[in-house]
Amino acid sequence: MTHADIEITADLVRDLLREQHPDLAGFAIREVAGGWGNQMWRLGTDMAVRMQRMDPTPEFQFNERRWLPVLAPRLPLPVPTPVRSGEPSGRFPRHWTVMTWVPGDPLDHSSISRGDHAADTLAGFLRALHVPAPADAPVRGDRGGHPKTCADGFDRLFEAVVPDSLAGDVRAVWDDAVAAPAWEGPPLWMHADLHPANVVVSDGTLSGVVDFGDVSAGDPAWDLAAAWVILPASTASRFFDAYGRADEATIRRARGLAAMKSLFLLLMGRNGDLGLPGGKPGWGPAGRAALDRVLRG
């Protein structure tokens, strides 16, 4: 049996808590929809248990345990922070973490109606996050660098899901990003995986950011792509004005990366429609809407 084949149930979560953190075992437990690399279980009203599932290594949970306590105090939106660590055992041979719960609805199950407020909120969050990272910050080989370093990945997504009618326009956006000058500043802290499932919404605007497993140091353009991937139409300009630190080259790189992230959402949506493992049926429309925003600029 592979780890991914282990059925994670409320009874299993409660047994693990009894074994390792018995003072938490009496809280109500219920599964939270979503999640791929990790499965989430709500614990009481203000905690969640993050169970390693599809992620091949515990690196992502270790990143959150190590760095969220450092980053969270200076961020203007709620983010999950570790409460307890769960270690592999005979019942469950993988890592798990008890985190604080970030209230709100994931954007892939909700929508933003207050676009200007959300643009200002996201800009303020990223201004606070995007500071020089220390020398021991994690660095990801598959993100954080110049778009040209992931050209093969873009090409695979392009061939898989781009409609013929949009192929020329999508390729032009990507080629412009690849041609843009590289980031010349120090590596900055990045969330590195901002998409609709990793932000939460309340009262029509952004109210929290979750899933920091990919937190790392690099080019802030990877996060600034959220101007098109997350925010509603016609708010990107306001976002970049509020952010105030992105030059023309950074915006060009961010737009190309937004195109790639949109294609990823489209692929995950298609996989969900086909019933393939890890697919997300609701992500297809989100990806198409994001791609439309990218092409409009």
N, C-alpha and C positions, 0 to 999 in steps of 0.2 A: 504493500500500500504506500503510495506517495503521500507527502504531507498534504497536498491539495485534495486528496481523496478522504481525508479525515473529516467526518461530519462534525461541525462546530455547532453545538446546541446550547440552549440556556442552561441545561443541567451540567454540561461540561464546564461552562464558564463558572457556574456556582461552585462546582467541585474544585476547580483550580483556585478560586478565591478562598475556599475553606482551607485548602492545603497551605497556601502561601500568604494570604492576607485575610485571616478569619474575621477581622473586625469589619470588613467590607461585604462579607458573604450574605448579610441579611437584607441588603438593598434589593429593590425590584430590578429585574433584568429583562430587557426586551431587545430584539434584533433591530438594527437600523438598516433600512434599505440602502443599496449602493455598496460601493467598495469593491475593489478587485484584488490588489495586492494584499490588503488587510480587510478583515471583516470586523465591523463595528457592532458593539452591543451597548445599549444605554444602561447605565448603572445608577439607580436612583434618579435624582433630578438634575444633578450637576456634575456627573462623571460619565465616562465611557470607557469600555474595555476594547482595546485595539489588538486584534488577534492576527498574527502573521499567517497568511494563507498562500497566495500565489507568488508573493515576493520570494525569490530564490535564496536570499540571504537576509539576516536581521539588520543589515547595514542601515536601512531606512529608519527603522525604529531607534537604533542606536543614535543616528543623527538627531532625531527629535529629542531623545532623552538628554543628549549632550548640549544641544545648542538652543532649544526653545527657552530654557530658563534664563539664558543670556539675552536672547532677543526680545522676549515677550514684554519685559518691563518698559521698553522704549517704543513699543508699537501702539498706535492710537486705536486699533480695533482689537476685539477679543481674538485670541488664538488659543489652541489647545496647549496645555502644559502638562508635563508628566507628574503624576501623583504617586504611583508605585510602579515597580518593575516586576514583571512575571518571567520566570526562567523556565527553560525546557524541563519536562518531567516525563515520567512514564505514561501519564495520561495524555500529554500533549507535547510532542518533541520539538516545539518551536517557541519563539519568544512572544511575549504579549506585554502590553503596557496599559495601565490605568491612567487615563488622561482627564483633564477638565473638559466639560461639555460646552460647546459654543452654541448658544441658542440661535434659532433661525431656520429657514428652509434652504436647502442647497439650490443654487440657481438653476441646475438642470431639472428641478422639479418646481420652479417658481419663475418669477420674472421681475425685472426692474421697471418701475413706473416713474420713478423720480430720477431721470437720467442725469441731470446736471448735478444733483446732490451726490449721486453715485460716482460721477467722474471726479468731483472734488474729493470725495472720501477715499477713492482708490489712489488718487495722486498723493494725498497726505500720507497714506499708509506706505506707499513705495518710497516717498521721500525719506521717511523715517527708517525704513528697512535698508535702503541703498546707501550704506556707508562702507568704507574700506573694511574688508574682512581680515582677520588675523592670519598669520602665516600657517596656522594649523587648521584653518577652515577646510571643510571637504571641497574637493574639486571633482566635477563629473566629466568624464570623457565624452559623453553623448549630448551635453548641453552646457551652455555658458561660454562657448567660443563663438567665433565668427560663423555666420551662416554657411560659408563655403565648406566648413568642416563637416557639415551634415548633408551635403548635396546628394549623396547616395540615398539617404533616407527620404529626402524630399522626392527624388525621382521615383522611388518605389510607391510612395503615396500618390504621386501625380498619376502614374500609370494605372493605379488601382481604382481611383475614384473620381478623377476630374472629368466632368462632362465635356464632350467635344466642343460644345458651343463656348465654353469658358477657357479652353486650354491655352489659347494665345495670351489672354489677359492674365491668367494666373502665372504663366511662365514669365511674362514681362515683369511682374511684381517680384518674383523670386530672383530673376537675373539682376534686377536693380539692387536688391539686398546683397547679393553676392559681390556686386561691383562696388558697394559702398565701402569707404575706409573703415578699418578695424577700430575697436575701442582702444583708446590710448591711455585711459586712466588706470588706476589700481583695480584689481579684482574687487567687486562690491558684493556684499551679501545679496542673495537672490532667493526668492521662494522657488523659482525655476519650474513650477508646474501649475501655473495659474490657468484654470479653465472652469467651465460652469459648475462642475461637481465639487470644486475645491474652494468656493466662496459661498457664504450664506447670506440670505436676504431677509430683512424684516422691514415692514412698513414701506415697501417699495424701493428700498435702497440697500446698499451693502452694509452688513452689520457684523461680519467676521470673516476670517480666512482660516482654512483648515488644511490638513495633510501637508506637513512640512518635511516629509521623508526625503525629498530631493533638495532640501536647503543646501546651498553651496555658494561658492565664490565665482564671479565671472562678469560677463558683459550684461549690464542692466537691460539691454534690449530684449532679453528673453522674458523678462517680466513686463516690459512696456508693451509687448504684443497684446496684453490684456485690453488695451484701448479698443481693439477691434473684436477680440475673442469673447470678452465679458460684457463690455459696456454697450448700451443701445446705440442705434444709428444716430449719427450727427452729434456725437459727444466726444469724439476723439480729439478734436481741436481744443475743446475746453479742458480735457484731461491734460494734454501736453502743456497748455498754458499754465495750468495749476501746478503741474510737476516742476516745470521751470528749469530743468537741467539737461534736457535732451536736445542735442544739436541735430542738424539735418541728417548727418550720416547715421546717427543712432536711430532716428525715426525711420529711415529707409530700412535699416536692418530689422527693426521691430516689425515693420509692416510685412516684410518677407517671412519672418518667423511666425507672424500671425496667420499668413496663408498656409504655412506648413501645419500649424496647430489645427487650423480649420479642416484641413484634409484628414488629419488624424481623427478628429471628431466624426467626420463623415465615414471613415473606415470602421470605427467602432460601432457606429449606428448601423451600418450595413451588416456587420458581423452579428449584431444583436437581432436584426431582422431575419437572419439566416439561422439563428439559434446556435451560433458558434460560441465556444467557451470565451468568457471575458467580454462578449459583445454587449453593447448598451443601446437598446432600441431607441431610446429617447434622444440620443446624441446626434443622430443624423440631421434632424431639422435645425438643431443648434449649430452644427457645423456648417450647414448651407447658409444660415443667416449670417454667421460670422464671416464666411467667405464673401458673401455679397457686400458686407460692410468693408472688407479689405479692398475689394475691387472698386468701390466708390471712393476710397481714400479716406 
